[in-house]
């Protein structure tokens, strides 16, 4: 069965996530073109609904396009509020509010939305493209590919767009899970599940610091989590380690002085009580184990060398990393369509005219805090505007 939007030039957006919906709304705002949106899931914005634990950190005030994005959402009815570090959320703190206003905008602009359409192949033809799904064929004058990456396959993000882009000759930069927990094989992590601590975290590679973050670290039963760790994960390579500074407010000398005072004041107590009131109590047996110190020893028996080792561990606990949690736990995809093959002003392919890209499909990913969704809005808007203008000029 072959379907087409007749009478006008038409644009087909593939993918009903944030960048796809933004592209479709933007394209439909220009009169003269018909816009169709194809989505593989039963509903639009399935992954968007889960972002920010259901709150949806939709942008960050530090992004250069944040003001434009907030104006757009205000126009379509979304009230927002900003929080620490420039994070912006819907005022209702519901990701569904973001999805709802976008879906209503699509409806008001008469975008043809068709869900449960799984794309098999996209091919060029004499005029435009033909899109073949499991159930239909669609003719279109321009295609905006916004299928997302591989992060969150449970929401439908399975990398379909990479296959389509590769079919058109595009280079796919190696894809990796990003903004994801790091895994360690250290047995002690089973004892630390749920522990949170403010730390400085460094990603080490062959002894060199690759990246550094400050903030809350969360221990899991098999590794490390928290925003700091998520931000480091985008740089992770096999063989890397994480170094934690559990006392970032202290330099080594001041930490040693503090430890010496504790030795004096707690001299008669066992080592099991040395860290009491200093660190989370679940950390005590783990730290003593790392230092090979008997918890029954009296504190006053510690040597100067042992005190130095305690300070060095607290300031630089090196944890070997065996990998990441993988695609199911990842928030975004690192890697994707090579940006050198895309006009970043219009998001049009440099290889195939009237083929546009948006969102996570491209080799761009940012840190936590709304930066990745801002990329979805910005790239989707650029692609939608450029596709509509290009067909309008034909």
Secondary structure as the mmCIF struct_conf table of DSSP 4:
data_model
#
loop_
_struct_conf.conf_type_id
_struct_conf.id
_struct_conf.beg_label_comp_id
_struct_conf.beg_label_asym_id
_struct_conf.beg_label_seq_id
_struct_conf.end_label_comp_id
_struct_conf.end_label_asym_id
_struct_conf.end_label_seq_id
STRN STRN1 UNK A 2 UNK A 3
BEND BEND1 UNK A 7 UNK A 8
STRN STRN2 UNK A 9 UNK A 14
BEND BEND2 UNK A 17 UNK A 17
HELX_RH_AL_P HELX_RH_AL_P1 UNK A 18 UNK A 28
TURN_TY1_P TURN_TY1_P1 UNK A 29 UNK A 29
BEND BEND3 UNK A 30 UNK A 30
TURN_TY1_P TURN_TY1_P2 UNK A 31 UNK A 32
STRN STRN3 UNK A 33 UNK A 38
BEND BEND4 UNK A 40 UNK A 44
TURN_TY1_P TURN_TY1_P3 UNK A 46 UNK A 47
HELX_RH_3T_P HELX_RH_3T_P1 UNK A 48 UNK A 54
TURN_TY1_P TURN_TY1_P4 UNK A 55 UNK A 55
STRN STRN4 UNK A 57 UNK A 60
TURN_TY1_P TURN_TY1_P5 UNK A 61 UNK A 62
BEND BEND5 UNK A 63 UNK A 63
TURN_TY1_P TURN_TY1_P6 UNK A 64 UNK A 65
HELX_RH_AL_P HELX_RH_AL_P2 UNK A 66 UNK A 75
TURN_TY1_P TURN_TY1_P7 UNK A 76 UNK A 77
STRN STRN5 UNK A 80 UNK A 82
HELX_RH_3T_P HELX_RH_3T_P2 UNK A 84 UNK A 86
STRN STRN6 UNK A 87 UNK A 90
TURN_TY1_P TURN_TY1_P8 UNK A 91 UNK A 92
HELX_RH_AL_P HELX_RH_AL_P3 UNK A 95 UNK A 108
TURN_TY1_P TURN_TY1_P9 UNK A 109 UNK A 110
STRN STRN7 UNK A 112 UNK A 114
BEND BEND6 UNK A 116 UNK A 116
STRN STRN8 UNK A 119 UNK A 124
BEND BEND7 UNK A 126 UNK A 128
STRN STRN9 UNK A 129 UNK A 133
BEND BEND8 UNK A 134 UNK A 135
STRN STRN10 UNK A 137 UNK A 140
BEND BEND9 UNK A 141 UNK A 141
STRN STRN11 UNK A 142 UNK A 145
BEND BEND10 UNK A 150 UNK A 151
HELX_RH_3T_P HELX_RH_3T_P3 UNK A 153 UNK A 155
TURN_TY1_P TURN_TY1_P10 UNK A 156 UNK A 156
HELX_RH_AL_P HELX_RH_AL_P4 UNK A 160 UNK A 167
TURN_TY1_P TURN_TY1_P11 UNK A 168 UNK A 169
STRN STRN12 UNK A 172 UNK A 178
BEND BEND11 UNK A 179 UNK A 179
STRN STRN13 UNK A 182 UNK A 183
TURN_TY1_P TURN_TY1_P12 UNK A 187 UNK A 188
HELX_RH_AL_P HELX_RH_AL_P5 UNK A 189 UNK A 192
TURN_TY1_P TURN_TY1_P13 UNK A 193 UNK A 194
STRN STRN14 UNK A 196 UNK A 205
TURN_TY1_P TURN_TY1_P14 UNK A 206 UNK A 207
STRN STRN15 UNK A 208 UNK A 220
TURN_TY1_P TURN_TY1_P15 UNK A 221 UNK A 222
STRN STRN16 UNK A 223 UNK A 225
BEND BEND12 UNK A 226 UNK A 226
HELX_RH_AL_P HELX_RH_AL_P6 UNK A 227 UNK A 233
TURN_TY1_P TURN_TY1_P16 UNK A 234 UNK A 235
TURN_TY1_P TURN_TY1_P17 UNK A 238 UNK A 239
STRN STRN17 UNK A 241 UNK A 245
TURN_TY1_P TURN_TY1_P18 UNK A 246 UNK A 249
BEND BEND13 UNK A 250 UNK A 250
HELX_RH_AL_P HELX_RH_AL_P7 UNK A 252 UNK A 265
TURN_TY1_P TURN_TY1_P19 UNK A 266 UNK A 268
BEND BEND14 UNK A 269 UNK A 269
STRN STRN18 UNK A 270 UNK A 270
HELX_RH_3T_P HELX_RH_3T_P4 UNK A 271 UNK A 273
TURN_TY1_P TURN_TY1_P20 UNK A 274 UNK A 278
BEND BEND15 UNK A 279 UNK A 279
HELX_RH_AL_P HELX_RH_AL_P8 UNK A 281 UNK A 291
TURN_TY1_P TURN_TY1_P21 UNK A 292 UNK A 292
TURN_TY1_P TURN_TY1_P22 UNK A 295 UNK A 296
BEND BEND16 UNK A 297 UNK A 297
STRN STRN19 UNK A 298 UNK A 298
HELX_RH_3T_P HELX_RH_3T_P5 UNK A 299 UNK A 301
HELX_RH_AL_P HELX_RH_AL_P9 UNK A 304 UNK A 315
STRN STRN20 UNK A 317 UNK A 320
STRN STRN21 UNK A 323 UNK A 324
TURN_TY1_P TURN_TY1_P23 UNK A 327 UNK A 329
BEND BEND17 UNK A 331 UNK A 331
STRN STRN22 UNK A 332 UNK A 337
HELX_RH_3T_P HELX_RH_3T_P6 UNK A 339 UNK A 341
STRN STRN23 UNK A 342 UNK A 343
TURN_TY1_P TURN_TY1_P24 UNK A 344 UNK A 347
STRN STRN24 UNK A 348 UNK A 349
BEND BEND18 UNK A 350 UNK A 352
TURN_TY1_P TURN_TY1_P25 UNK A 353 UNK A 354
STRN STRN25 UNK A 355 UNK A 357
HELX_RH_3T_P HELX_RH_3T_P7 UNK A 359 UNK A 361
STRN STRN26 UNK A 362 UNK A 362
BEND BEND19 UNK A 363 UNK A 363
TURN_TY1_P TURN_TY1_P26 UNK A 368 UNK A 370
HELX_RH_AL_P HELX_RH_AL_P10 UNK A 371 UNK A 392
TURN_TY1_P TURN_TY1_P27 UNK A 393 UNK A 393
#
